[in-house]
Amino acid sequence: MVDGFQVQDRFAEGAQYIGGRLRPGTSGRHQEVVNPATGETVYRYELAGTADVDAAVSAARDAFPGWSGATPAERSTLLHRFAAVLAEEADELAYAESLQCGKPVRLATEFDVPGTVDNAAFFAGAARNLEGRSAAEYSGDHTSYVRREAIGVVGSVAPWNYPLQMAAWKILPAVAAGNTIVLKPAEITPLTSLMFAQAATRAGIPDGVINIVSGAGKDAGEHLVGHPDVVMTSFTGSTAVGRRVAAIATSTVKRLHLELGGKAPFLVFDDADLDAAVNGAVAGSLINTGQDCTAATRAYVQRPLYDAFVAGVAALMESVRLGDPFDPSTDLGPLVSHRHRDHVAGFVERARAYATVVTGGEAPGGALADGAYYRPTLITGAAQDSEIVSSEIFGPVLAVLPFDTDDEGIRLANDTPYGLAASAWSRDLYRANRATREIAAGCVWINDHIPIISEMPHGGYRASGFGKDMSAYSFEEYTQVKHVMYDNTAVARKDWHRTVFGDR
């Protein structure tokens, strides 16, 4: 535990961060932040209402001229300071992330927080490299060049599975490009988003550049997405909610970036390293208790390796240690809430009618009975079109199916409306290359599953959305491209004027 960190005291002034300070919400409705490992309430606050969203957007709009007018070097310097402040506060960030999400502190300490610090450092550098096409005389008589400009106030909505990292993914490219932003985190996990914004202020980023409204999606979220002064919306969440966000955003002709659901295939060819595939499948399906849109959720294993793969995964899953998220020896924490735990359990209970639960498939009792825990679960014997194989579960559940030919394996991998991430496991370069070409997903890993890095883009195909988080590619979402054209002839009467003036 971090000494002296009391959530109710830390955010006593409220869970809205507007214009550089905390303030209470005005909706008249309250929300509890619950530690899912114990069921205990750790923070209670008033949700944001539409007036709070209006105030946050106003603060962002007022801050935009100064922030967008700063030089790239000035923005970069402040973002470097921001990364340093985040690194200084790493322990508190990890503690708060584990407390509100239930994720093992080991995961928060080794993955969530350092990934966020690295993301801030990356965008500090990228802020100085907003490039356009080189100037040239494309028409012969004019010099053309491209300016890349900030677009204005961004309204973003982030999910509850990685609150800190999602705040970084939404905020950093937007502000590095010169925009200002209002972020709505999930109302059940607002703590680290608020801490992220406070760290930005401590680093010297001007008030109003980064604002947080902690409110419900139906109220604060929809009002933010539809706000007339918000010019762009970035949303990460389920495909169903993404459709609603898209409908609101497009009705006001906003830019839109969607990172939605996934059902990542884990394709194991018969020449794969079996031990590597088994370890990768367990790690890739259980990270963050399976609450990851890129998690391995459906493994397709070529028949010669199928039985050994199932046995290896079952044995390794059974060795995974569930426990107190703040115990460094804990491997797997609870799901984010009891409600979500019951949602995941429902998928497994329904699957018993048509498939085999090899291991797991239950909530543990004893000392963990009060938490939202669920054992790592392996399922076999399900049909390709069954719910457990086709629907996003968002929990520690892996379904394994056999395949015979390479063609069949790739076909099954692509047999989904989603296309966010996938992996293929093979020692054969040609097989691996074929998988990277033919699997329709925004990221395809070879002989690994899950790693991400700041320099590379993250985003999906098809029902998994469009647009990119992270990397320099994310600037495409947050900048406006402007063509500037200079006449070089100093001639008053141009040849093309004849099309208007005739022979006069």
Backbone torsions as a table, in degrees:
resi	resn	phi	psi	omega
1	MET	NA	145.0	178.2
2	VAL	-82.9	125.3	-177.3
3	ASP	-62.1	132.6	172.3
4	GLY	78.4	4.6	-178.0
5	PHE	-91.4	102.8	177.3
6	GLN	-114.2	115.2	-171.9
7	VAL	-61.7	-46.9	-176.7
8	GLN	-61.2	-36.4	177.4
9	ASP	-73.5	-40.5	-177.0
10	ARG	-61.0	-37.1	-177.5
11	PHE	-117.9	36.6	-177.9
12	ALA	-61.7	-28.5	-177.9
13	GLU	-79.6	-8.3	177.8
14	GLY	128.5	171.6	-175.6
15	ALA	-111.1	21.5	172.6
16	GLN	-111.0	133.1	179.5
17	TYR	-118.3	102.0	-171.1
18	ILE	-130.8	125.7	178.4
19	GLY	61.8	31.1	174.3
20	GLY	89.0	11.9	177.7
21	ARG	-149.0	155.7	174.9
22	LEU	-75.4	147.3	175.2
23	ARG	-154.1	158.2	179.4
24	PRO	-76.4	160.0	172.9
25	GLY	-77.4	171.0	-176.7
26	THR	-127.8	16.2	-176.2
27	SER	-76.1	-20.3	-174.8
28	GLY	82.8	0.3	179.8
29	ARG	-118.8	146.3	-174.7
30	HIS	-114.0	154.8	-178.7
31	GLN	-131.1	141.2	174.9
32	GLU	-105.5	138.3	169.8
33	VAL	-97.5	120.8	-172.0
34	VAL	-113.5	135.1	172.6
35	ASN	-75.4	109.4	-174.5
36	PRO	-70.1	-10.6	177.5
37	ALA	-77.4	-24.1	-176.3
38	THR	-126.4	-17.8	-174.5
39	GLY	81.6	5.0	-177.3
40	GLU	-86.0	141.2	175.0
41	THR	-77.3	127.0	-179.5
42	VAL	-107.8	-13.8	-179.5
43	TYR	-161.4	141.4	176.5
44	ARG	-131.5	132.2	-175.6
45	TYR	-148.5	163.9	177.5
46	GLU	-88.1	128.3	-178.2
47	LEU	-66.9	154.4	174.5
48	ALA	-69.2	142.0	170.7
49	GLY	-109.0	-176.5	-178.4
50	THR	-63.1	-31.8	178.8
51	ALA	-65.1	-35.2	178.1
52	ASP	-68.4	-39.4	175.9
53	VAL	-61.8	-44.6	178.9
54	ASP	-59.2	-41.5	-179.5
55	ALA	-66.6	-39.8	179.9
56	ALA	-67.4	-42.5	178.4
57	VAL	-64.8	-39.2	177.4
58	SER	-62.4	-42.0	178.1
59	ALA	-64.0	-40.7	178.5
60	ALA	-66.6	-40.9	179.2
61	ARG	-63.8	-40.9	179.6
62	ASP	-67.4	-32.6	-178.3
63	ALA	-81.1	-16.8	-172.6
64	PHE	-61.4	-47.6	-176.7
65	PRO	-57.5	-43.7	-178.9
66	GLY	-69.4	-41.0	-177.7
67	TRP	-71.6	-42.9	179.6
68	SER	-70.5	-25.3	179.1
69	GLY	-84.1	-10.1	176.2
70	ALA	-66.7	153.0	178.2
71	THR	-72.5	155.8	174.7
72	PRO	-54.0	-37.5	179.4
73	ALA	-64.5	-38.8	178.9
74	GLU	-65.7	-44.8	177.7
75	ARG	-64.0	-41.5	-179.6
76	SER	-61.0	-43.0	-179.2
77	THR	-60.7	-43.8	-180.0
78	LEU	-68.3	-36.2	178.2
79	LEU	-69.2	-34.5	173.2
80	HIS	-62.7	-41.4	176.2
81	ARG	-63.4	-39.2	178.4
82	PHE	-58.8	-47.2	178.5
83	ALA	-58.9	-39.1	-179.7
84	ALA	-67.1	-40.6	178.3
85	VAL	-64.5	-42.8	177.5
86	LEU	-59.6	-41.5	178.9
87	ALA	-64.0	-38.5	178.7
88	GLU	-65.2	-29.7	-176.4
89	GLU	-102.6	21.0	-174.0
90	ALA	-57.9	-42.8	-176.8
91	ASP	-64.4	-43.4	179.7
92	GLU	-66.7	-40.2	178.3
93	LEU	-62.2	-43.4	179.7
94	ALA	-64.9	-41.6	179.1
95	TYR	-61.1	-49.7	-177.7
96	ALA	-64.9	-37.7	179.7
97	GLU	-65.1	-42.8	178.1
98	SER	-66.4	-39.3	-177.1
99	LEU	-63.2	-44.5	-175.4
100	GLN	-84.3	-24.4	-175.9
101	CYS	-104.8	-24.0	-174.8
102	GLY	83.5	3.6	-179.1
103	LYS	-73.4	145.8	179.0
104	PRO	-54.9	137.9	-179.6
105	VAL	-61.6	-25.4	176.7
106	ARG	-63.2	-40.5	177.1
107	LEU	-67.3	-45.5	-179.9
108	ALA	-62.3	-39.2	-176.8
109	THR	-74.1	-36.5	-174.0
110	GLU	-99.2	-12.1	-175.3
111	PHE	-127.4	-62.8	-173.1
112	ASP	-61.8	-52.3	-174.3
113	VAL	-71.8	-51.2	178.9
114	PRO	-62.6	-32.3	175.9
115	GLY	-63.8	-37.7	178.6
116	THR	-69.0	-43.0	177.9
117	VAL	-62.1	-43.5	179.2
118	ASP	-63.5	-39.2	178.3
119	ASN	-61.9	-41.0	177.8
120	ALA	-64.7	-41.5	178.7
121	ALA	-65.2	-39.8	179.1
122	PHE	-61.4	-49.0	-177.0
123	PHE	-71.9	-22.2	171.9
124	ALA	-61.7	-40.6	176.7
125	GLY	-74.4	-41.4	-177.2
126	ALA	-65.8	-24.7	179.3
127	ALA	-59.4	-22.2	-179.2
128	ARG	-95.4	10.8	-173.5
129	ASN	-136.0	45.1	177.1
130	LEU	-85.1	95.6	-170.0
131	GLU	-96.9	148.9	168.1
132	GLY	-119.4	178.0	179.7
133	ARG	-70.1	146.5	-178.9
134	SER	-61.6	148.7	177.9
135	ALA	-68.8	143.1	177.6
136	ALA	-162.6	165.0	178.5
137	GLU	-96.5	78.6	-175.3
138	TYR	-70.5	-33.4	179.7
139	SER	-89.2	-14.0	-174.6
140	GLY	95.8	-37.4	-177.5
141	ASP	-106.5	-2.5	-176.4
142	HIS	-135.5	152.3	169.2
143	THR	-102.3	125.9	178.8
144	SER	-113.4	144.4	169.2
145	TYR	-149.9	168.1	-176.4
146	VAL	-115.9	128.5	172.0
147	ARG	-99.0	142.8	173.8
148	ARG	-113.5	114.9	-172.0
149	GLU	-119.8	152.2	173.7
150	ALA	-63.6	151.0	-174.0
151	ILE	-98.3	-23.3	179.4
152	GLY	134.2	-139.1	-178.3
153	VAL	-87.4	125.0	178.8
154	VAL	-102.4	136.6	174.9
155	GLY	-114.9	113.8	-174.8
156	SER	-118.4	150.2	179.2
157	VAL	-127.5	125.0	-174.0
158	ALA	-116.1	156.2	-177.2
159	PRO	-92.0	-179.3	-174.9
160	TRP	-95.4	-7.5	-172.2
161	ASN	-77.9	-35.8	175.7
162	TYR	-133.3	70.7	-171.9
163	PRO	-57.2	-43.5	-177.7
164	LEU	-69.8	-50.1	-178.9
165	GLN	-64.5	-37.2	179.7
166	MET	-68.7	-34.8	173.9
167	ALA	-60.7	-43.3	179.4
168	ALA	-64.7	-45.6	-177.6
169	TRP	-61.8	-34.5	180.0
170	LYS	-80.2	-43.9	-170.0
171	ILE	-80.3	-44.9	-168.4
172	LEU	-62.6	-50.7	179.6
173	PRO	-64.8	-32.9	179.8
174	ALA	-63.4	-49.6	-176.0
175	VAL	-78.1	-29.6	175.8
176	ALA	-61.4	-33.0	179.3
177	ALA	-81.9	-4.5	177.4
178	GLY	103.0	6.0	177.7
179	ASN	-87.1	167.6	167.6
180	THR	-113.4	163.4	-168.6
181	ILE	-146.6	148.6	167.3
182	VAL	-120.8	120.6	-179.6
183	LEU	-109.0	131.9	170.1
184	LYS	-106.5	107.0	174.3
185	PRO	-77.2	168.6	172.1
186	ALA	-60.7	136.6	-174.5
187	GLU	-66.5	-18.6	179.3
188	ILE	-86.8	-11.3	-177.9
189	THR	-139.2	60.9	-176.1
190	PRO	-89.6	-8.4	-164.0
191	LEU	-62.2	-50.0	-174.8
192	THR	-76.1	-23.1	173.0
193	SER	-65.9	-40.9	176.9
194	LEU	-65.0	-42.3	178.6
195	MET	-64.5	-36.5	177.7
196	PHE	-61.3	-45.9	179.9
197	ALA	-66.7	-39.0	177.7
198	GLN	-63.5	-39.4	178.1
199	ALA	-62.2	-37.2	177.9
200	ALA	-62.2	-41.5	178.1
201	THR	-64.5	-42.8	178.4
202	ARG	-62.9	-28.1	178.9
203	ALA	-78.7	-8.6	178.3
204	GLY	101.4	3.3	175.8
205	ILE	-66.8	129.9	-171.0
206	PRO	-59.8	150.1	176.4
207	ASP	-56.8	138.9	177.6
208	GLY	92.1	-14.8	178.9
209	VAL	-69.6	-40.6	179.8
210	ILE	-124.2	121.2	-178.1
211	ASN	-129.5	145.7	-179.5
212	ILE	-124.7	128.3	171.7
213	VAL	-118.7	117.5	-178.4
214	SER	-98.1	101.4	-176.2
215	GLY	-152.6	176.2	-179.3
216	ALA	-77.0	151.7	-177.8
217	GLY	-62.3	-41.6	-177.4
218	LYS	-65.9	-27.5	-177.9
219	ASP	-101.9	-77.1	-176.3
220	ALA	-64.9	-41.8	-176.5
221	GLY	-64.6	-50.4	-178.1
222	GLU	-67.9	-35.0	177.7
223	HIS	-66.7	-38.3	178.0
224	LEU	-65.1	-46.8	-178.2
225	VAL	-63.0	-37.4	-178.1
226	GLY	-90.8	1.2	-175.0
227	HIS	-62.8	132.5	-176.8
228	PRO	-65.7	-22.2	179.7
229	ASP	-92.1	-0.9	174.8
230	VAL	-93.7	122.9	-172.8
231	VAL	-99.5	-10.4	-177.6
232	MET	-152.8	140.6	178.1
233	THR	-122.3	132.7	171.8
234	SER	-120.0	127.2	-175.9
235	PHE	-130.5	134.0	169.9
236	THR	-122.3	126.9	-179.0
237	GLY	169.4	-158.0	-176.2
238	SER	-72.5	156.4	178.7
239	THR	-64.1	-37.2	-179.6
240	ALA	-62.1	-47.5	178.7
241	VAL	-69.3	-33.6	177.5
242	GLY	-58.3	-36.6	177.1
243	ARG	-63.4	-39.2	178.3
244	ARG	-66.7	-43.9	177.5
245	VAL	-59.6	-43.9	-179.4
246	ALA	-62.0	-40.6	-179.3
247	ALA	-63.4	-41.9	-179.9
248	ILE	-69.5	-45.7	-176.6
249	ALA	-65.1	-44.4	-177.3
250	THR	-70.6	-25.1	178.1
251	SER	-67.0	-21.8	176.9
252	THR	-110.0	14.9	175.4
253	VAL	54.8	52.1	175.7
254	LYS	-95.5	156.7	164.3
255	ARG	-66.8	152.0	-174.9
256	LEU	-142.6	131.6	174.7
257	HIS	-127.0	123.6	-177.4
258	LEU	-123.8	126.4	170.0
259	GLU	-119.9	106.8	-166.5
260	LEU	-112.3	-152.6	-172.4
261	GLY	-70.0	173.4	178.6
262	GLY	-153.4	160.8	175.6
263	LYS	-146.8	70.2	-165.3
264	ALA	-66.1	127.7	173.4
265	PRO	-81.0	149.6	179.9
266	PHE	-126.7	97.2	-166.6
267	LEU	-100.1	114.0	-175.4
268	VAL	-110.9	111.0	176.8
269	PHE	-81.3	164.0	-171.2
270	ASP	-74.1	-6.7	176.1
271	ASP	-102.3	9.6	-176.9
272	ALA	-69.8	157.5	170.3
273	ASP	-72.4	109.0	-172.9
274	LEU	-61.6	-45.5	-179.3
275	ASP	-60.9	-42.1	179.2
276	ALA	-63.2	-42.2	-179.2
277	ALA	-65.9	-41.5	178.7
278	VAL	-62.6	-50.1	178.6
279	ASN	-60.6	-42.7	-179.6
280	GLY	-64.6	-37.7	-179.0
281	ALA	-67.5	-41.5	-179.7
282	VAL	-69.0	-47.3	179.0
283	ALA	-63.7	-43.2	-176.3
284	GLY	-71.3	-24.8	179.4
285	SER	-91.5	-23.2	-174.7
286	LEU	-104.2	-9.0	-179.2
287	ILE	-54.7	135.4	-178.8
288	ASN	56.4	33.9	-177.4
289	THR	57.1	33.9	178.2
290	GLY	76.9	2.4	-178.5
291	GLN	-89.0	66.4	-175.9
292	ASP	-147.0	127.1	-175.5
293	CYS	-70.6	-11.9	175.2
294	THR	-103.3	2.6	-177.0
295	ALA	-58.6	147.7	174.7
296	ALA	-69.4	119.5	-175.5
297	THR	-121.7	-22.4	179.4
298	ARG	-139.3	112.4	-179.5
299	ALA	-98.3	130.3	174.8
300	TYR	-112.0	119.8	-173.0
301	VAL	-122.2	125.8	-180.0
302	GLN	-60.9	140.1	-164.6
303	ARG	-52.2	-38.8	179.6
304	PRO	-58.7	-26.4	-179.3
305	LEU	-102.7	-4.8	-168.2
306	TYR	-58.7	-54.6	-175.4
307	ASP	-61.5	-43.8	-179.6
308	ALA	-66.6	-36.5	178.5
309	PHE	-64.3	-48.3	-179.9
310	VAL	-59.3	-45.8	-179.9
311	ALA	-63.1	-41.4	-179.5
312	GLY	-67.2	-42.4	179.5
313	VAL	-65.7	-43.8	179.7
314	ALA	-59.2	-46.2	-179.1
315	ALA	-63.2	-42.4	-178.6
316	LEU	-69.8	-40.4	177.2
317	MET	-59.5	-39.6	-178.5
318	GLU	-68.4	-17.2	178.6
319	SER	-90.6	-7.8	-178.0
320	VAL	-69.1	132.9	-174.2
321	ARG	-95.6	114.6	172.0
322	LEU	-86.2	145.3	-179.8
323	GLY	175.5	-167.5	179.3
324	ASP	-59.3	123.7	-179.4
325	PRO	-58.1	-23.2	-177.8
326	PHE	-91.8	1.5	173.0
327	ASP	-87.0	119.5	-177.2
328	PRO	-59.6	-18.0	-179.8
329	SER	-85.7	-7.8	-178.8
330	THR	-71.8	131.9	177.5
331	ASP	-91.9	-41.1	-171.6
332	LEU	-131.0	127.0	177.1
333	GLY	-95.2	-171.2	178.7
334	PRO	-76.8	169.5	166.7
335	LEU	-72.0	170.8	-169.1
336	VAL	-68.6	-22.6	-179.7
337	SER	-159.2	162.0	175.8
338	HIS	-65.3	-35.2	178.1
339	ARG	-61.7	-44.4	-180.0
340	HIS	-70.3	-35.8	175.7
341	ARG	-57.5	-43.5	179.7
342	ASP	-67.9	-33.0	176.4
343	HIS	-63.0	-46.4	178.6
344	VAL	-64.1	-45.4	-179.8
345	ALA	-60.1	-32.9	179.3
346	GLY	-62.1	-39.4	177.1
347	PHE	-60.8	-44.2	-176.8
348	VAL	-68.9	-41.5	179.8
349	GLU	-63.0	-40.7	178.0
350	ARG	-66.7	-32.9	-178.8
351	ALA	-68.8	-22.6	-179.7
352	ARG	-59.8	-22.7	-178.6
353	ALA	-74.3	-18.6	-175.3
354	TYR	-136.9	-0.2	-176.9
355	ALA	-143.8	177.7	-179.2
356	THR	-111.6	127.6	172.8
357	VAL	-89.3	105.0	-174.3
358	VAL	-73.7	-41.5	176.8
359	THR	-152.5	157.0	-179.8
360	GLY	80.0	-142.0	178.0
361	GLY	78.6	25.8	179.7
362	GLU	-159.1	160.7	172.3
363	ALA	-88.7	138.4	179.2
364	PRO	-72.7	155.3	175.7
365	GLY	-102.6	-149.2	177.0
366	GLY	62.6	-135.6	-175.3
367	ALA	-65.6	-18.2	-177.4
368	LEU	-99.7	4.6	-172.1
369	ALA	-62.6	-29.4	-178.1
370	ASP	-81.0	-13.6	-177.9
371	GLY	-91.6	171.6	-178.8
372	ALA	-91.5	48.4	-175.4
373	TYR	-83.9	152.9	174.1
374	TYR	-150.3	133.4	-175.3
375	ARG	-69.5	148.2	173.0
376	PRO	-54.7	132.7	-169.1
377	THR	-126.2	130.2	178.0
378	LEU	-118.0	130.3	-176.6
379	ILE	-126.0	134.7	175.0
380	THR	-128.3	168.4	174.9
381	GLY	79.6	6.5	179.0
382	ALA	-84.2	148.2	177.0
383	ALA	-79.6	156.1	-178.4
384	GLN	-57.9	-35.6	-177.0
385	ASP	-92.9	10.7	179.6
386	SER	-75.5	160.6	-178.0
387	GLU	-60.7	-41.6	-174.4
388	ILE	-66.1	-25.9	-179.9
389	VAL	-91.4	-32.7	-170.9
390	SER	-99.1	-23.0	-174.5
391	SER	-100.0	149.1	177.5
392	GLU	-75.8	121.3	-175.9
393	ILE	-96.6	-39.8	178.5
394	PHE	64.0	48.7	177.7
395	GLY	-155.7	-177.2	-174.1
396	PRO	-81.2	61.0	-173.8
397	VAL	-129.4	126.7	177.6
398	LEU	-124.1	126.6	173.9
399	ALA	-101.7	135.7	-178.2
400	VAL	-120.0	129.7	179.2
401	LEU	-128.8	147.1	177.3
402	PRO	-87.9	158.7	169.3
403	PHE	-144.1	162.8	-176.2
404	ASP	-104.8	-60.8	-175.7
405	THR	-99.9	159.5	176.9
406	ASP	-59.2	-40.7	179.2
407	ASP	-58.1	-43.3	-179.1
408	GLU	-65.5	-41.7	-179.1
409	GLY	-60.9	-45.6	-180.0
410	ILE	-68.5	-36.3	177.4
411	ARG	-62.6	-44.3	178.8
412	LEU	-65.2	-39.8	177.6
413	ALA	-58.5	-37.4	-178.4
414	ASN	-87.5	-2.2	-176.3
415	ASP	-83.3	70.8	-177.5
416	THR	-161.4	150.3	173.5
417	PRO	-74.9	-14.2	-176.2
418	TYR	-89.1	171.4	178.2
419	GLY	-169.9	52.7	-177.2
420	LEU	-92.2	-50.5	-176.3
421	ALA	-151.7	160.8	179.7
422	ALA	-161.7	163.7	171.1
423	SER	-140.3	153.8	176.3
424	ALA	-132.1	141.9	-173.5
425	TRP	-123.7	114.2	-177.1
426	SER	-164.8	149.5	171.7
427	ARG	-90.8	-5.7	-174.8
428	ASP	-92.3	117.6	-177.8
429	LEU	-58.4	-40.0	-176.3
430	TYR	-71.1	-40.3	175.0
431	ARG	-60.9	-46.5	-178.4
432	ALA	-62.7	-43.8	179.1
433	ASN	-63.9	-38.5	177.3
434	ARG	-61.2	-42.6	179.4
435	ALA	-61.1	-42.1	-180.0
436	THR	-64.7	-32.6	179.5
437	ARG	-76.9	-39.7	-166.0
438	GLU	-101.0	-18.1	176.2
439	ILE	-79.5	126.5	-175.8
440	ALA	-88.2	90.4	179.3
441	ALA	-154.7	153.7	-178.8
442	GLY	-70.8	-20.6	176.4
443	CYS	-141.9	130.3	174.0
444	VAL	-125.3	116.8	176.7
445	TRP	-92.2	147.2	173.9
446	ILE	-114.7	121.0	179.0
447	ASN	59.0	31.5	171.1
448	ASP	-165.5	168.1	178.0
449	HIS	-154.8	124.2	173.5
450	ILE	113.7	-38.5	-171.5
451	PRO	-54.2	139.3	175.3
452	ILE	-131.5	154.0	177.6
453	ILE	-140.1	150.0	-173.6
454	SER	-60.7	-30.5	-174.9
455	GLU	-76.2	-12.0	-175.0
456	MET	-113.9	146.3	-175.0
457	PRO	-76.2	154.4	176.9
458	HIS	-130.5	122.5	178.8
459	GLY	175.3	167.1	-168.1
460	GLY	-115.7	179.1	171.9
461	TYR	-108.4	161.9	167.3
462	ARG	52.1	-130.7	-175.5
463	ALA	-70.5	-3.0	174.6
464	SER	-86.6	1.7	172.9
465	GLY	101.4	-166.6	-177.6
466	PHE	-152.5	157.1	-175.1
467	GLY	96.2	167.1	-173.5
468	LYS	-127.2	136.6	164.8
469	ASP	-95.8	161.1	178.2
470	MET	59.7	170.8	176.0
471	SER	64.2	171.1	176.7
472	ALA	-66.6	-21.2	177.8
473	TYR	-63.0	-25.5	-179.0
474	SER	-65.4	-22.9	178.4
475	PHE	-63.3	-21.6	175.7
476	GLU	-61.5	-30.2	180.0
477	GLU	-76.8	-31.7	-166.4
478	TYR	-110.8	11.6	177.9
479	THR	-131.3	154.0	175.5
480	GLN	-104.9	132.4	178.8
481	VAL	-95.8	126.4	-178.0
482	LYS	-122.1	130.5	174.5
483	HIS	-90.1	127.1	175.2
484	VAL	-114.2	134.1	-174.8
485	MET	-134.6	124.7	179.6
486	TYR	-108.7	134.1	170.2
487	ASP	-75.0	134.9	-179.7
488	ASN	-108.5	0.4	-170.8
489	THR	-94.4	-25.7	-173.5
490	ALA	58.3	23.8	177.8
491	VAL	-95.8	128.8	-176.5
492	ALA	-72.8	-39.3	-176.6
493	ARG	-106.0	108.3	-178.1
494	LYS	-86.0	153.5	178.0
495	ASP	-57.8	-39.1	-175.3
496	TRP	-69.8	-14.3	178.8
497	HIS	-62.0	-21.8	179.2
498	ARG	-59.1	-25.9	-179.8
499	THR	-70.4	-16.2	178.8
500	VAL	-109.5	-43.2	-174.5
501	PHE	-90.8	-9.0	-176.2
502	GLY	68.1	-140.5	-176.7
503	ASP	-96.2	9.8	-177.1
504	ARG	-68.5	NA	NA
